Amino acid sequence: MKKRSAILLALCSFFLLSFSAFAVDAPTVYGLVKKEMKYIKQDSEANARTMFGPKDVDGYETRFGIKGAVPTGEAKAGYVVEAGFNSVLENSATERIRIRLAYLNWGSEAYGTMTAGQSYLPGMVRNIFFDPLVGTAVELLGLDWAPLVGSFGGTGGGATQLHPYLPRAPWSDMLGYESPSFYGFKVALAYDKNQQEYYQKNSLAGASNGQYWMTYALYFDKAVNSDVKLQGTAVYSNQYIEGVIKEDMDSYWNFSGKVFVSKFSLGAGYYLYEVDRNVKNYTWLITGSFDILPELTWAATYMKDRLSEHNTAIAINGTQGYQSQIATGLIYKINPYVNTHFVAGFYNRDWNGGLSPAGTFEKSTGKNSTNATQIALGMTVNF
């Protein structure tokens, strides 16, 4: 009896130890809810010359999801499934409710991580969070130019003009790899067929389902000491069709750098999107922030675009217009899960000639300039 009990105890101990070695942690449920009281005043755009009331933050919609990881020896297999609830003006997709992220990854700190599924494209997350005013009405993620000053830009809106800062939807079904860190540097690669691409190439009608992208990114993150940190990002992406690179396919470059010194941060970026060889759109960006108190941050951004004209009838490689945004605001962290913000943005657009989008300017004046002001008070809850 004692021998049998000892054997049973040994077997139970073995199975318990085996189970614990491959134990799966319970999934983490997370979410974000954000709302704003927004005021907009503008002198030209026909969509909404003056507006006041509660709005969602365009491009930073309410969402919830689950995530977790399963040990597989030295590596881990991770998963994320996330649903997003679009605001009325949300540009990234037309559906009100959609699967926003759904991907698997596998890897380790020593060998890097492979990712498959609907995930963030290389460099996009770093572009989004490069902006200290992300998640507010004046964030650069939304790039809500069309309702403000009539520009074609945005992360998913407009059929004829692509914005350099986020030239594509931030996520796509892809196969990607991110290397481990070597002296602060990481390399990321991705191959994808971007179902959310919104630019229809007139010279390639019917071929939109065959458009693929290769994206290459280099990241740099280094803490010089406890008070000084450096961050850099370089991304190049090019498009091709059915495995053949053509001269009239789109491509883009993103470069940005940021330095953190104690309570300050200062960053600068340069972005270029080349559309079918004929059009090159540029963006210059400066950001800054200062922690007035541990829970109170002041931030500001300046952004200027140079736009070229491009539509079904005409393609001109030249400066057709400029648009700019100056934004500033205060972000107050009530606790790690709740924060409030008060922000203001000032916009200007000058169109130098050629064809101008309908409804952009006052019909009675014929002027080629328009301005807008946006002010918002909002709250964010994370869980």
SULCOR-V526581 format. One line per field, one symbol per residue. ss: DSSP state (2 for helix, 1 for strand, 0 for the rest). phi: phi as a letter, one per 40 degrees, with the letter a starting at -180 (. if undefined). burial: # if it has 24 or more other C-alpha atoms within 12 Angstrom, else .. A space follows every 50 residues. Layout:
# SULCOR-V526581
ss->???
phi->???
burial->???
This chain:
# SULCOR-V526581
ss->02222222222222222222200100011111111111111100000001 11111000000111111111110011111111111000000000001111 11111111000111111111000222222200000000000000222220 00000000000000000000111111110001001111111100000000 02220002221111111111111000011111111111111001000000 11111111111001111111111110001111111111111110011111 11111110010000100000111111111111111001111111111111 100000000000000000111111111111110
phi->.ccccccccccccccccccccbcbccdccbaabaabcbbbbabbdccacb aaicacccgbcdaaabaaabcbgcbbbbaabbbbbccccdccacccbacc baabaaiaccbgbcbbhcbccdgcccccccccbdgbcbccccfccdccbg ccchcabgcbbbcccbcbdcbacabbabcccbfgbbbbbababccccbcc cccbdgbccbcbbbbbbbbbbaccacbbbbaaabbbbbbabfgbcbcccc aabbbaaabbbfcbaabaabbbbbbfgcbbbbbbabbaaaccbdbbbbba bbbbbbbbcaacbabbcacbabbabbbaabbbccacbbababbabbbaab bcigcbccgcbcccbgcbaababbbababbbba
burial->..............................###############...#. ....#############.##.....############.#####.....## ########...#############.######################### #############################......############### #......#.############.......#############.......## ##########...#############.#############......#### ###########...#...##############......############ #....##.###......##############..
